[in-house]
Amino acid sequence: MYDVLVLGAGASGIMAASQLYNHKVCIVDSNSKIGEKIKISGGSKCNITNEYLDESYYLGDKAFIKETLTTFSNKDLLKFLSSNNVKPKINPKIVKGTYFCNSSEDVLNMFSSLISHCTLKLDTKVSDISYDKHYVIKTNKGTLQAKKLIIASGGLSYASLGASDIGFTCAKFFGHSINKLNPALVGFTVQKDQFWFKELSGLSVDAKITISNKNQDIKILEGKMLFTHKGCSGPVILSTSLYWQKGNFTIDFLPSKNSYLPKRVRAAIKANDIDVHNYAMSPAGNFGYTKAEVTKGGINTNELTNSFQSKLQKDLYFIGEVVDVTGELGGYNFQWAFSSAICCTNEIKAI
Ligand SMILES: Cc1cc2nc3c(=O)[nH]c(=O)nc-3n(C[C@H](O)[C@H](O)[C@H](O)COP(=O)(O)OP(=O)(O)OC[C@H]3O[C@@H](n4cnc5c(N)ncnc54)[C@H](O)[C@@H]3O)c2cc1C
């Protein structure tokens, strides 16, 4: 019987496990290695956090997010990394304030050593969870038992890297509600009106995007937009996919005096009679979970304490992307994974 079983050896799971050095901990993951998303993130340099951090960069319950980020901030994360000899540097080239590591491997090596007290069960897929005085976790390699369970199983994006719906199935089983799931930080497919994007495939421009959804504050995002064969992508579009729900958003293709439009873009804008400062478009859809960096929506945070414990089922915790909090592009999602893990383990350590 384990004191704590952590389902998922992704960012949030390994951070949580690393903190529980006085507990008998088991980490289970269907992948053959820990932190598969960390490994490929940020072009293998892991964009781990951002200098500019507050709840405004996230979708979800703002008060809940604020409390979590205050408990373990970007500065706390950088201090933690530095004390383990990982020293990310700011690189604002693509998104302002982003911190990148020398190599993602540094982060993975750090966590490998910080979880050496844990039993690590890799290539082990969890198929069912139940509770009878303690947690009973069924896997393809037998059944495990634990007094406390931390679900750190992530969202639905990138099934090729182990994503499954186990976290949501388990949450529903214990009575939780799941806010609508959708791919996010993903490119858009376009409607006929934007077929002129296709001729410009491969070109990128500065863009300022204004999104005004019903019941939501107006969101303004700036950054590079990339024209692609099937639509559009690039940093500013990926973050737009986080906030856009339905209807039009508008694009300013010349947001500042310093913006430059490539010749072919200028010609296409003229030929298609485009309003360069206020172009309204409504995407046909997006590139889906296979391409989306994250899943928006998730376990309703009203049903979790500030320590990420279920209010409906004792000794059950949900951390990381599986909960209904999603950040913009720029290191915000790893920061969330780590901050939520620390809020959870602060409580477990204190019990
Ligand atoms: C290509 C890509 C690049 C990214 N780059 C960045 C970046 O640079 N900066 C940033 O902040 N964010 C980035 N993200 C987002 C970030 O990776 C996630 O938000 C973060 O990893 C979420 O952490 P998590 O611990 O909640 O889930 P995950 O890291 O997804 O971990 C969940 C783990 O649970 C395991 N699991 C799931 N189901 C089961 C099951 N049934 N049985 C056993 N194990 C299971 C999975 O194998 C996985 O290892 C990127 C994402 C992708 C896909």
The ligand as a Gaussian input file, in Angstrom:
#p B3LYP/6-31G(d) Opt

LIG

0 1
 C        4.334000      19.975000     -28.286000
 C        4.062000      20.679000     -26.998000
 C        4.905000      21.710000     -26.585000
 C        4.632000      22.397000     -25.402000
 N        5.485000      23.401000     -25.015000
 C        5.239000      24.063000     -23.855000
 C        6.156000      25.062000     -23.400000
 O        7.223000      25.296000     -23.997000
 N        5.835000      25.735000     -22.245000
 C        4.686000      25.467000     -21.529000
 O        4.452000      26.099000     -20.493000
 N        3.838000      24.498000     -21.920000
 C        4.100000      23.792000     -23.064000
 N        3.234000      22.799000     -23.451000
 C        2.085000      22.472000     -22.584000
 C        2.576000      21.612000     -21.408000
 O        3.347000      20.551000     -21.928000
 C        1.395000      21.035000     -20.612000
 O        0.501000      22.051000     -20.246000
 C        1.914000      20.346000     -19.349000
 O        2.786000      19.301000     -19.728000
 C        0.771000      19.798000     -18.511000
 O        1.315000      19.080000     -17.450000
 P        0.491000      17.898000     -16.765000
 O        1.395000      17.312000     -15.761000
 O       -0.832000      18.392000     -16.346000
 O        0.200000      16.873000     -17.949000
 P        1.204000      16.096000     -18.923000
 O        2.536000      16.737000     -18.939000
 O        0.462000      15.946000     -20.201000
 O        1.375000      14.680000     -18.219000
 C        0.337000      13.767000     -18.101000
 C        0.939000      12.375000     -18.027000
 O       -0.098000      11.432000     -17.699000
 C        0.124000      10.256000     -18.436000
 N       -1.141000       9.543000     -18.588000
 C       -2.290000       9.984000     -19.157000
 N       -3.227000       9.025000     -19.111000
 C       -2.659000       7.943000     -18.507000
 C       -3.136000       6.637000     -18.173000
 N       -4.379000       6.251000     -18.483000
 N       -2.290000       5.791000     -17.544000
 C       -1.007000       6.161000     -17.242000
 N       -0.516000       7.376000     -17.546000
 C       -1.338000       8.267000     -18.180000
 C        0.669000      10.745000     -19.772000
 O        1.419000       9.726000     -20.409000
 C        1.531000      11.928000     -19.353000
 O        2.886000      11.580000     -19.164000
 C        3.501000      22.066000     -24.618000
 C        2.679000      21.004000     -25.024000
 C        2.950000      20.319000     -26.189000
 C        2.046000      19.176000     -26.590000

